[in-house]
Amino acid sequence: MPSLIPELILSDGDLPVAPSAPVSHRDEQLLDSYSRTIAAVVNRVAPTVVNIRVLSGERGPGGGSGFIIARDGFILTNSHVVHGARELEVTLHDSRVFSARLVGTDPETDLAVIRIDAPEVQHARLADSSGIRVGQIAVAVGSPYGFQQTVTAGIVSALGRSMRAESGRLMDEIIQTDAALNPGNSGGPLLNSAGEVIGVNTAVILPAQGICFAIGSNTAHFVAGWLIKDGYIRRSSIGVAGQNVPLHPRVVRFHKLPNDRGVLVMEVEPGSPAAVTGLQKGDTIVGFKGQPIATVDDLHKNLVASEIGVPSPLMFLRGTEKLFRMVVPRELPPATPLRREKLN
């Protein structure tokens, strides 16, 4: 009966060495197919990926990656890479160097757009990130540690993740991948097997191995359009600062509320839509425009640009009484991330 233990071959140093397993013709074909796919992706996208250097700014020198999204020199990257930058320098795939100017940033989604004066440059194509599937190939291209055009590959590990932006706002529909990312990869593209951008690489969990995140391309497409047009994202506000709190079970049962939590109003900005509608400190918001509100993040998600100037029903608790008032959200003016986090 043949042994189930692999044969060991002893080297000169008497150390056990497993014999090399023969590589079948099919294995070679599969490897070549995978390699050809990655190489084709890189060949298609590499000319669009750039290295970004922050020569001076609020945070001092720094840098990261980005990729060209339009022939007239618009480049998409992370907000945390270029936020507060006063002088930017971009190096293209062919080693040409250009000065860049900041077009706009959105700390709430960690996205930013910069521009160089280099017309008719090759640009990447954004895919529909709603079509991404767990397990599909994911290729990351960037400039980690300042090295130009570093490529890593893996798969899409999970979809629908959430994480905090530097501003404190929750970012939804985040892509998780095991394609290796390092400092400097931030702002670079995450690509599918067709060489289309499915995400913008944004973060790495340092204590963990192989857990990296990217902002979905649909979010990037939406944000980039607003940044190019206005330099910022339009969002609405009712002018309150809130805190997540549990609701008493009896109150939940009596009012038949869908959630057992709400947003306790800690501050009402004078003259704000919330103040005009009569909302008071100590009230607990539990619904907005027919949608249940259990957390501050729920309120943020509902206060989008389309709500600006639109009367909407606000449901809240005052003591044990459930009240409804109409509130007209106003546009949240461009401000520092800290102010945006405080009053929403």
C-alpha positions as CSV (number, residue, x, y, z in Angstrom):
1,M,0.0,0.0,0.0
2,P,1.6,3.4,-1.0
3,S,2.4,5.7,1.8
4,L,0.2,8.8,2.4
5,I,3.2,10.8,3.6
6,P,5.0,12.8,0.8
7,E,8.5,11.5,0.1
8,L,11.3,13.7,1.6
9,I,14.6,14.2,-0.1
10,L,17.5,15.1,2.2
11,S,19.8,17.9,1.2
12,D,23.5,18.0,2.0
13,G,22.6,19.6,5.4
14,D,20.3,16.7,6.2
15,L,17.2,19.0,6.2
16,P,14.0,17.6,4.8
17,V,13.0,19.2,1.5
18,A,9.7,18.4,-0.2
19,P,10.1,17.5,-3.8
20,S,8.8,20.0,-6.3
21,A,5.3,19.1,-7.5
22,P,5.2,18.8,-11.3
23,V,3.3,21.6,-13.0
24,S,0.7,20.3,-15.3
25,H,0.1,21.8,-18.7
26,R,-3.4,23.0,-17.5
27,D,-1.8,24.8,-14.5
28,E,0.5,26.6,-16.9
29,Q,-2.4,27.6,-19.0
30,L,-4.4,28.9,-16.0
31,L,-1.4,30.8,-14.7
32,D,-0.7,32.3,-18.1
33,S,-4.4,33.3,-18.5
34,Y,-4.4,35.0,-15.1
35,S,-1.0,36.7,-15.8
36,R,-2.2,37.9,-19.2
37,T,-5.3,39.4,-17.6
38,I,-3.4,41.4,-15.0
39,A,-0.8,42.5,-17.6
40,A,-3.6,43.7,-20.0
41,V,-5.2,45.6,-17.1
42,V,-1.9,47.3,-16.3
43,N,-1.1,48.1,-19.9
44,R,-4.5,49.7,-20.4
45,V,-4.6,51.8,-17.2
46,A,-0.9,52.5,-16.3
47,P,-0.8,55.6,-18.5
48,T,-3.7,57.2,-16.5
49,V,-2.2,56.6,-13.0
50,V,-0.2,59.5,-11.5
51,N,2.0,60.2,-8.5
52,I,1.0,63.2,-6.5
53,R,3.4,65.2,-4.3
54,V,2.2,67.8,-1.9
55,L,5.1,70.3,-1.8
56,S,3.6,72.6,0.8
57,G,0.3,72.7,2.7
58,E,-1.4,72.7,6.1
59,R,-0.1,69.2,6.8
60,G,3.4,69.7,5.3
61,P,4.9,67.7,2.5
62,G,3.2,64.4,1.6
63,G,1.9,62.5,-1.3
64,G,-0.1,59.7,-2.8
65,S,-1.6,58.4,-6.0
66,G,-4.4,59.5,-8.4
67,F,-5.7,58.7,-11.8
68,I,-6.8,60.9,-14.8
69,I,-10.6,60.9,-15.3
70,A,-10.9,63.3,-18.3
71,R,-8.8,64.2,-21.3
72,D,-8.5,67.8,-20.1
73,G,-6.4,66.9,-17.1
74,F,-8.8,66.3,-14.3
75,I,-7.4,63.8,-11.7
76,L,-9.3,61.9,-9.0
77,T,-7.6,61.2,-5.7
78,N,-8.3,61.0,-1.9
79,S,-9.2,64.1,0.0
80,H,-6.8,63.2,2.8
81,V,-3.9,63.2,0.2
82,V,-4.4,66.8,-1.0
83,H,-6.6,68.5,1.6
84,G,-5.1,71.8,2.6
85,A,-2.4,71.6,-0.1
86,R,-1.0,74.9,-1.3
87,E,1.5,73.5,-3.9
88,L,1.0,70.3,-5.8
89,E,3.1,68.4,-8.3
90,V,2.0,65.5,-10.5
91,T,4.3,63.0,-12.2
92,L,2.7,61.1,-15.2
93,H,3.5,57.6,-16.3
94,D,5.9,58.9,-18.9
95,S,7.9,60.8,-16.2
96,R,6.6,64.3,-17.3
97,V,6.0,66.5,-14.3
98,F,3.3,69.2,-14.0
99,S,2.1,71.6,-11.4
100,A,-1.4,71.0,-10.3
101,R,-4.2,73.0,-8.8
102,L,-6.8,71.8,-6.3
103,V,-10.3,71.8,-7.9
104,G,-12.3,70.6,-4.9
105,T,-12.3,68.2,-2.0
106,D,-15.0,66.3,-0.1
107,P,-13.8,65.1,3.3
108,E,-17.1,63.3,3.9
109,T,-16.3,60.8,1.1
110,D,-12.5,61.2,1.2
111,L,-12.4,62.2,-2.5
112,A,-10.8,65.2,-4.3
113,V,-10.2,66.4,-7.8
114,I,-7.1,68.2,-8.9
115,R,-6.1,69.4,-12.4
116,I,-3.0,69.7,-14.6
117,D,-2.6,71.7,-17.8
118,A,-1.9,68.7,-20.0
119,P,-4.7,68.4,-22.7
120,E,-5.5,65.2,-24.5
121,V,-4.0,62.9,-21.9
122,Q,-5.2,59.3,-21.6
123,H,-7.9,58.8,-19.0
124,A,-9.4,55.9,-17.1
125,R,-13.0,54.7,-17.4
126,L,-15.2,54.4,-14.4
127,A,-17.2,51.2,-14.2
128,D,-20.7,50.7,-12.6
129,S,-19.7,49.6,-9.1
130,S,-23.2,48.2,-8.5
131,G,-22.2,45.3,-10.7
132,I,-19.3,44.2,-8.6
133,R,-19.4,40.7,-7.2
134,V,-17.5,39.2,-4.3
135,G,-14.6,37.0,-5.6
136,Q,-13.9,38.9,-8.8
137,I,-10.4,40.0,-9.7
138,A,-9.3,43.3,-8.2
139,V,-6.1,45.1,-9.4
140,A,-4.6,48.1,-7.5
141,V,-2.2,50.5,-9.2
142,G,-0.5,53.3,-7.3
143,S,2.7,54.8,-6.0
144,P,3.4,53.4,-2.5
145,Y,6.4,54.9,-0.8
146,G,6.9,57.1,-3.8
147,F,7.7,54.2,-6.2
148,Q,6.0,54.8,-9.5
149,Q,3.5,52.3,-10.9
150,T,3.4,49.5,-8.4
151,V,0.8,46.8,-9.1
152,T,-0.9,44.4,-6.7
153,A,-3.7,42.0,-7.4
154,G,-6.3,40.1,-5.4
155,I,-10.1,39.7,-5.2
156,V,-13.0,41.7,-4.0
157,S,-13.4,40.3,-0.5
158,A,-16.6,42.0,0.6
159,L,-19.1,44.7,-0.4
160,G,-21.3,47.2,1.5
161,R,-18.7,47.9,4.2
162,S,-18.9,51.2,6.1
163,M,-16.1,53.3,7.5
164,R,-15.5,56.8,9.0
165,A,-14.1,59.6,6.9
166,E,-11.7,62.0,8.6
167,S,-14.6,64.4,9.1
168,G,-16.4,61.7,11.2
169,R,-19.2,61.2,8.7
170,L,-19.9,57.5,7.8
171,M,-19.0,56.4,4.3
172,D,-21.2,53.7,2.9
173,E,-20.9,51.1,0.1
174,I,-17.1,50.6,0.7
175,I,-15.4,47.8,-1.2
176,Q,-13.1,45.5,0.8
177,T,-10.3,43.9,-1.1
178,D,-7.2,41.8,-0.3
179,A,-5.1,43.5,-3.0
180,A,-2.1,44.7,-1.0
181,L,-2.0,48.4,-0.4
182,N,0.7,50.5,1.3
183,P,1.1,54.2,2.3
184,G,1.1,56.1,-1.0
185,N,-1.5,53.8,-2.7
186,S,-4.2,56.2,-1.4
187,G,-6.1,57.7,-4.3
188,G,-5.0,55.1,-6.9
189,P,-7.6,53.1,-8.8
190,L,-8.9,49.6,-8.0
191,L,-9.7,47.9,-11.3
192,N,-11.7,45.0,-12.7
193,S,-10.4,42.5,-15.2
194,A,-11.5,44.8,-18.1
195,G,-9.3,47.6,-16.8
196,E,-12.2,49.7,-15.6
197,V,-12.1,51.6,-12.3
198,I,-14.4,50.0,-9.7
199,G,-13.1,51.9,-6.8
200,V,-10.7,54.5,-5.4
201,N,-8.2,53.0,-2.9
202,T,-8.5,54.8,0.4
203,A,-7.4,52.9,3.5
204,V,-5.5,50.0,5.0
205,I,-6.1,48.4,8.4
206,L,-2.6,48.3,9.6
207,P,-2.9,45.7,12.4
208,A,-4.6,43.3,10.0
209,Q,-3.3,41.4,7.0
210,G,-4.9,41.8,3.6
211,I,-7.7,44.1,4.6
212,C,-7.9,47.2,2.4
213,F,-10.8,49.5,1.4
214,A,-11.8,51.4,-1.7
215,I,-14.6,53.9,-2.3
216,G,-17.0,52.6,-5.0
217,S,-16.8,54.1,-8.5
218,N,-20.4,55.1,-8.5
219,T,-19.8,57.3,-5.5
220,A,-16.6,58.6,-7.1
221,H,-18.4,59.5,-10.3
222,F,-21.1,61.4,-8.5
223,V,-18.7,63.3,-6.2
224,A,-16.2,64.1,-9.0
225,G,-19.0,65.6,-11.1
226,W,-20.0,68.0,-8.3
227,L,-16.4,68.9,-7.5
228,I,-15.6,69.7,-11.1
229,K,-18.8,71.8,-11.3
230,D,-18.8,73.6,-8.0
231,G,-15.7,72.6,-6.1
232,Y,-17.8,71.1,-3.3
233,I,-20.7,68.7,-2.6
234,R,-24.1,70.2,-1.9
235,R,-25.7,68.8,1.2
236,S,-28.6,69.9,3.3
237,S,-28.8,70.6,7.1
238,I,-31.5,71.2,9.7
239,G,-29.1,72.8,12.2
240,V,-28.9,70.4,15.1
241,A,-26.1,68.5,17.0
242,G,-27.3,65.1,18.2
243,Q,-26.3,62.0,20.1
244,N,-27.4,58.4,19.6
245,V,-29.6,57.2,22.5
246,P,-31.7,54.1,23.4
247,L,-35.4,54.5,23.7
248,H,-37.5,53.2,26.5
249,P,-39.1,49.9,25.5
250,R,-42.5,51.1,26.6
251,V,-42.3,54.2,24.4
252,V,-41.2,52.0,21.5
253,R,-44.2,49.6,22.0
254,F,-46.7,52.4,22.6
255,H,-45.8,54.4,19.5
256,K,-45.0,51.2,17.5
257,L,-41.6,52.6,16.5
258,P,-39.5,50.6,14.0
259,N,-36.3,51.2,16.0
260,D,-35.4,51.1,19.7
261,R,-32.9,54.0,19.3
262,G,-33.1,57.7,18.2
263,V,-31.1,60.9,18.0
264,L,-31.2,63.1,21.1
265,V,-31.0,66.8,20.2
266,M,-28.1,68.2,22.1
267,E,-28.0,71.6,20.4
268,V,-30.2,73.6,18.1
269,E,-28.6,76.3,16.1
270,P,-30.4,79.7,16.4
271,G,-32.3,80.6,13.3
272,S,-31.8,77.1,11.8
273,P,-34.6,75.1,10.1
274,A,-34.9,73.0,13.3
275,A,-35.3,76.1,15.5
276,V,-37.9,77.6,13.1
277,T,-39.9,74.3,13.2
278,G,-39.8,74.3,17.0
279,L,-37.4,71.5,17.7
280,Q,-35.9,71.8,21.2
281,K,-32.9,70.6,23.1
282,G,-33.9,67.3,24.7
283,D,-36.2,66.2,21.9
284,T,-35.4,62.8,20.2
285,I,-35.6,62.5,16.5
286,V,-37.0,59.2,15.3
287,G,-38.1,59.8,11.8
288,F,-37.5,62.0,8.7
289,K,-39.6,62.1,5.6
290,G,-41.1,58.7,6.4
291,Q,-37.7,57.1,7.0
292,P,-36.9,55.8,10.5
293,I,-33.9,57.6,12.2
294,A,-32.0,55.5,14.7
295,T,-28.6,57.2,14.6
296,V,-26.9,60.4,13.6
297,D,-25.6,58.6,10.5
298,D,-29.2,57.8,9.4
299,L,-29.9,61.6,9.6
300,H,-26.8,62.3,7.5
301,K,-27.9,59.9,4.9
302,N,-31.2,61.5,4.5
303,L,-30.0,65.1,4.4
304,V,-28.9,65.1,0.8
305,A,-28.8,67.9,-1.8
306,S,-32.3,67.0,-3.1
307,E,-33.8,68.0,0.3
308,I,-32.6,71.6,0.2
309,G,-35.6,73.9,0.4
310,V,-38.1,71.0,0.4
311,P,-40.6,70.8,3.3
312,S,-40.3,67.4,4.9
313,P,-42.1,65.8,7.9
314,L,-39.9,65.4,11.0
315,M,-41.0,62.9,13.6
316,F,-39.6,63.3,17.2
317,L,-40.4,62.5,20.8
318,R,-40.8,65.1,23.5
319,G,-41.0,63.2,26.7
320,T,-43.3,60.4,25.9
321,E,-45.3,62.3,23.3
322,K,-44.8,61.7,19.6
323,L,-44.8,64.9,17.5
324,F,-44.7,65.7,13.8
325,R,-43.5,69.0,12.4
326,M,-42.6,70.2,8.9
327,V,-38.9,71.2,8.5
328,V,-37.3,72.8,5.5
329,P,-33.6,71.8,5.3
330,R,-31.2,74.5,4.1
331,E,-28.0,74.1,2.1
332,L,-25.0,73.4,4.2
333,P,-22.4,75.9,3.2
334,P,-18.8,74.9,2.5
335,A,-17.1,74.7,5.8
336,T,-14.4,72.9,7.8
337,P,-15.0,69.2,8.4
338,L,-15.3,69.8,12.1
339,R,-18.2,72.2,11.6
340,R,-19.9,69.8,9.2
341,E,-19.7,67.1,11.7
342,K,-21.1,69.3,14.5
343,L,-24.2,70.7,12.9
344,N,-26.2,68.5,10.5
